């Protein structure tokens, strides 16, 4: 699974970078099954690039060209309390990216005029996946991350100061041998919904197992549809595992609410600075569409 994230320094202050006492940023969980081995964690487009131009990779952005936006990716060993990485965890690896002026610093042959994945050579795109274990930017990474089954916390954070403002957009993926492992948000995740060709952007929101049949799935979205250049028909849609739009009830902190097929109109920045809470009832006879 590949997950697209946004790191916003204005909204996610952090401290203790590179130590077991680190706090803030976004926290993810890598769930490793019994019998899995050879765990690898890879980062796509991890450094902050302040070169402007192409939005091929979602486009980093900053308020000041003088900012050095330093981004950390920190992987810990399996933890019975994965929401707290300060309680004696083993720090398996830290990758620390200094900001770059443009991607040509890292990738020979980079063309700032590319504006789609179709324009860029696939061989070059493949090189942008940086393995934590062998990254040139790693600090103190161990030879392997195999520590048995459990939830491995992965904290992503930006060195923060009150004068720096910027967004670093990146992706994560994991690979392993044996039973499949999963990566997901612990608590919340940041998502940058980059509009693709055709006017839509899709991502996997949640993995709902059959043991949750008969329960309610509660989804909270902060500040959705906050874009320039959109139109009043812009919307958020929830799909189930079979490609259908389920019914839901929803309400927002601006007083709007609704029920029926889970399609919420977000155009006109109507939810700018507001939280939407959606409730989807999972049928009692629910079955999974896959893994």
C-alpha positions as CSV (number, residue, x, y, z in Angstrom):
1,X,0.0,0.0,0.0
2,X,1.3,3.5,-0.9
3,X,0.0,6.3,1.2
4,X,0.3,10.0,0.2
5,X,0.9,12.4,3.1
6,X,1.4,16.1,3.7
7,X,3.6,17.6,6.4
8,X,2.6,21.1,7.3
9,X,5.0,22.8,9.8
10,X,2.4,25.4,10.8
11,X,0.0,22.7,12.0
12,X,2.3,20.0,13.3
13,X,5.0,21.3,15.7
14,X,7.5,18.7,16.8
15,X,10.5,18.2,19.1
16,X,13.2,15.7,20.0
17,X,14.0,15.0,16.4
18,X,16.1,11.8,15.9
19,X,15.6,10.5,19.5
20,X,13.3,8.1,21.3
21,X,11.8,11.2,23.0
22,X,10.6,12.6,19.7
23,X,7.0,14.1,19.7
24,X,4.8,15.7,17.2
25,X,4.4,15.3,13.5
26,X,2.4,12.4,12.1
27,X,2.6,8.9,13.4
28,X,2.0,5.7,11.4
29,X,1.8,2.1,12.3
30,X,3.4,-0.8,10.3
31,X,1.6,-3.9,11.3
32,X,3.9,-6.9,10.8
33,X,2.3,-10.4,10.9
34,X,3.6,-13.5,12.5
35,X,6.1,-15.2,10.1
36,X,6.9,-12.0,8.1
37,X,10.5,-11.2,7.5
38,X,12.9,-8.9,5.6
39,X,10.9,-5.8,6.4
40,X,11.9,-2.8,4.3
41,X,10.4,0.7,4.5
42,X,10.8,3.1,1.5
43,X,10.2,6.8,1.1
44,X,9.2,8.4,-2.1
45,X,10.2,12.0,-2.7
46,X,11.1,12.5,0.9
47,X,13.3,15.7,0.9
48,X,11.7,19.1,0.6
49,X,12.4,20.5,-2.8
50,X,12.0,24.3,-3.1
51,X,12.7,24.5,-6.8
52,X,9.2,25.4,-7.9
53,X,8.0,24.5,-11.4
54,X,6.5,21.0,-12.0
55,X,3.8,19.7,-9.7
56,X,4.6,16.1,-10.9
57,X,5.2,15.0,-7.3
58,X,2.3,16.9,-5.7
59,X,4.5,20.0,-5.3
60,X,6.3,21.1,-2.2
61,X,5.6,24.7,-1.1
62,X,7.1,27.2,1.3
63,X,6.5,30.8,2.3
64,X,10.2,31.7,2.2
65,X,13.0,30.5,-0.1
66,X,15.4,31.0,2.8
67,X,13.9,28.2,4.9
68,X,15.8,24.9,5.4
69,X,12.9,22.5,5.9
70,X,14.4,19.4,7.5
71,X,12.2,16.3,7.4
72,X,12.7,13.3,9.6
73,X,11.4,9.7,9.1
74,X,11.9,7.6,12.3
75,X,11.2,3.9,12.6
76,X,10.8,2.2,15.9
77,X,10.6,-1.5,16.9
78,X,7.3,-3.2,17.7
79,X,5.5,-1.5,20.5
80,X,2.5,-2.5,22.7
81,X,1.8,1.2,23.1
82,X,2.4,2.5,19.6
83,X,0.9,5.9,20.2
84,X,3.7,6.6,22.7
85,X,7.2,6.3,21.2
86,X,8.8,7.8,24.3
87,X,8.4,4.8,26.6
88,X,11.6,3.0,25.9
89,X,11.2,2.0,22.3
90,X,14.1,0.7,20.2
91,X,14.9,3.2,17.5
92,X,15.6,1.1,14.4
93,X,16.4,3.9,11.9
94,X,16.3,7.6,11.3
95,X,16.4,9.3,7.9
96,X,17.1,13.0,8.0
97,X,16.6,15.0,4.8
98,X,17.9,18.5,4.4
99,X,15.9,20.6,2.0
100,X,17.1,20.8,-1.6
101,X,16.8,23.7,-4.1
102,X,15.6,21.4,-6.9
103,X,15.4,17.7,-7.8
104,X,18.2,18.0,-10.2
105,X,20.5,17.9,-7.2
106,X,19.5,14.2,-6.6
107,X,18.4,13.0,-10.0
108,X,20.6,13.4,-13.1
109,X,18.5,14.2,-16.1
110,X,15.7,15.8,-14.2
111,X,13.5,18.1,-16.3
112,X,11.5,20.7,-14.4
113,X,9.0,20.9,-17.3
114,X,7.5,17.5,-16.7
115,X,3.9,17.8,-15.6
116,X,2.7,14.2,-15.5
117,X,4.1,10.8,-14.7
118,X,3.8,9.9,-18.4
119,X,6.4,12.5,-19.2
120,X,9.0,11.2,-16.8
121,X,11.1,8.1,-17.6
122,X,9.9,5.2,-15.5
123,X,13.5,4.3,-14.6
124,X,14.0,7.7,-13.1
125,X,10.7,7.5,-11.1
126,X,11.9,4.2,-9.6
127,X,15.1,5.8,-8.3
128,X,13.0,8.2,-6.2
129,X,12.1,5.4,-3.8
130,X,14.6,5.7,-1.0
131,X,15.1,2.6,1.3
132,X,15.5,3.7,4.9
133,X,18.1,1.0,5.6
134,X,20.4,2.1,2.8
135,X,19.5,5.8,2.4
136,X,22.4,8.2,2.0
137,X,20.6,10.4,4.5
138,X,20.2,7.8,7.2
139,X,21.5,8.2,10.8
140,X,22.2,5.1,12.9
141,X,20.1,2.7,10.9
142,X,20.4,-1.0,11.8
143,X,21.3,-3.7,9.3
144,X,17.7,-5.1,9.4
145,X,14.4,-4.2,11.0
146,X,13.2,-7.7,11.7
147,X,11.9,-7.7,15.3
148,X,9.1,-10.2,15.0
149,X,5.3,-9.5,14.8
150,X,3.6,-6.4,16.1
151,X,3.0,-2.7,15.3
152,X,6.2,-0.7,14.4
153,X,5.6,3.0,14.9
154,X,6.9,5.3,12.1
155,X,7.1,9.0,13.0
156,X,7.4,11.7,10.3
157,X,8.2,15.2,11.5
158,X,9.7,18.5,10.4
159,X,12.2,20.5,12.5
160,X,10.0,23.3,13.6
161,X,10.4,26.9,14.3
162,X,7.9,29.7,14.5
163,X,9.4,31.5,11.5
164,X,9.3,28.6,9.1
165,X,6.3,27.7,7.0
166,X,6.2,24.9,4.4
167,X,4.6,21.7,3.2
168,X,6.6,18.6,2.3
169,X,4.5,16.0,0.3
170,X,5.8,12.5,0.1
171,X,4.7,8.8,0.0
172,X,5.5,5.7,2.0
173,X,5.5,2.0,1.2
174,X,6.6,-1.2,2.9
175,X,7.8,-4.6,1.6
176,X,8.4,-7.9,3.4
177,X,8.7,-11.6,2.9
178,X,5.9,-14.0,4.1
179,X,2.5,-12.8,5.2
180,X,1.5,-9.3,4.0
181,X,2.2,-6.3,6.3
182,X,0.2,-3.1,6.4
183,X,0.9,0.6,7.0
184,X,-1.8,3.0,8.3
185,X,-2.3,6.1,10.4
186,X,-2.2,6.0,14.2
187,X,-4.8,8.6,15.3
188,X,-4.8,10.7,12.2
189,X,-3.1,11.1,8.9
190,X,-2.4,14.0,6.6
191,X,-3.6,13.6,3.0
192,X,-2.8,15.8,0.0
193,X,-5.5,15.1,-2.6
194,X,-3.6,16.0,-5.7
195,X,-6.2,16.2,-8.6
196,X,-5.3,13.7,-11.3
197,X,-6.1,13.8,-15.0
198,X,-9.9,13.5,-15.3
199,X,-10.6,15.7,-12.2
200,X,-10.5,13.1,-9.5
201,X,-8.1,11.8,-6.8
202,X,-8.6,8.5,-5.1
203,X,-6.9,6.9,-2.1
204,X,-7.5,4.0,0.3
205,X,-9.1,5.3,3.4
206,X,-9.5,2.3,5.7
207,X,-9.3,-1.4,5.9
208,X,-12.4,-2.8,7.5
209,X,-12.3,-6.4,8.5
210,X,-15.4,-8.7,8.8
211,X,-15.1,-8.7,12.6
212,X,-16.5,-5.1,12.5
213,X,-19.8,-6.1,10.9
214,X,-22.7,-4.4,12.5
215,X,-20.6,-1.5,13.8
216,X,-20.4,2.2,12.7
217,X,-17.4,3.5,10.7
218,X,-16.8,7.1,11.8
219,X,-14.7,9.3,9.4
220,X,-13.5,12.8,10.3
221,X,-12.2,15.1,7.6
222,X,-10.7,18.5,8.4
223,X,-10.8,21.3,6.0
224,X,-11.8,19.3,2.8
225,X,-12.2,21.0,-0.5
226,X,-10.1,24.0,0.5
227,X,-8.7,24.7,-3.0
228,X,-8.4,27.6,-5.4
229,X,-9.8,27.2,-8.9
230,X,-12.5,24.7,-8.0
231,X,-16.2,24.9,-8.7
232,X,-19.4,24.5,-6.7
233,X,-19.8,20.8,-7.7
234,X,-16.5,19.7,-6.1
235,X,-17.3,16.8,-3.7
236,X,-16.0,14.1,-1.4
237,X,-17.3,10.6,-2.0
238,X,-16.9,7.4,0.1
239,X,-16.8,4.1,-1.6
240,X,-17.1,0.6,0.0
241,X,-14.9,-2.3,-1.0
242,X,-17.1,-3.2,-3.9
243,X,-17.1,0.2,-5.5
244,X,-20.5,1.3,-4.4
245,X,-21.4,4.5,-2.5
246,X,-22.9,3.6,0.9
247,X,-25.4,5.7,2.8
248,X,-24.1,7.8,5.7
249,X,-25.1,10.6,8.0
250,X,-22.8,13.6,8.4
251,X,-22.5,16.9,10.2
252,X,-19.9,19.7,10.1
253,X,-18.8,22.3,12.6
254,X,-20.2,25.1,10.3
255,X,-23.7,23.8,11.0
256,X,-24.2,21.9,7.7
257,X,-25.4,18.3,7.8
258,X,-27.0,15.6,5.7
259,X,-27.9,12.0,5.1
260,X,-28.2,9.6,2.2
261,X,-25.5,8.4,-0.3
262,X,-22.2,9.5,1.1
263,X,-21.5,12.4,-1.3
264,X,-20.7,15.7,0.3
265,X,-20.4,18.9,-1.8
266,X,-17.2,20.7,-0.7
267,X,-17.0,23.4,-3.5
268,X,-16.8,27.1,-2.7
269,X,-14.6,26.4,0.3
270,X,-17.7,25.9,2.4
271,X,-15.8,23.8,4.9
272,X,-12.7,26.0,5.1
273,X,-11.4,25.6,8.6
274,X,-14.2,23.1,9.6
275,X,-14.5,19.5,10.6
276,X,-16.9,17.0,8.9
277,X,-17.9,13.9,10.8
278,X,-19.4,11.0,8.7
279,X,-21.0,7.9,10.1
280,X,-21.3,4.8,7.9
281,X,-23.3,1.9,9.3
282,X,-21.5,-1.4,8.4
283,X,-24.1,-4.1,7.6
284,X,-24.5,-7.1,10.0
285,X,-23.8,-9.4,7.0
286,X,-20.8,-7.5,5.8
287,X,-18.0,-9.4,4.1
288,X,-14.6,-8.2,2.9
289,X,-14.0,-7.6,-0.8
290,X,-10.3,-8.5,-0.4
291,X,-7.3,-7.9,1.8
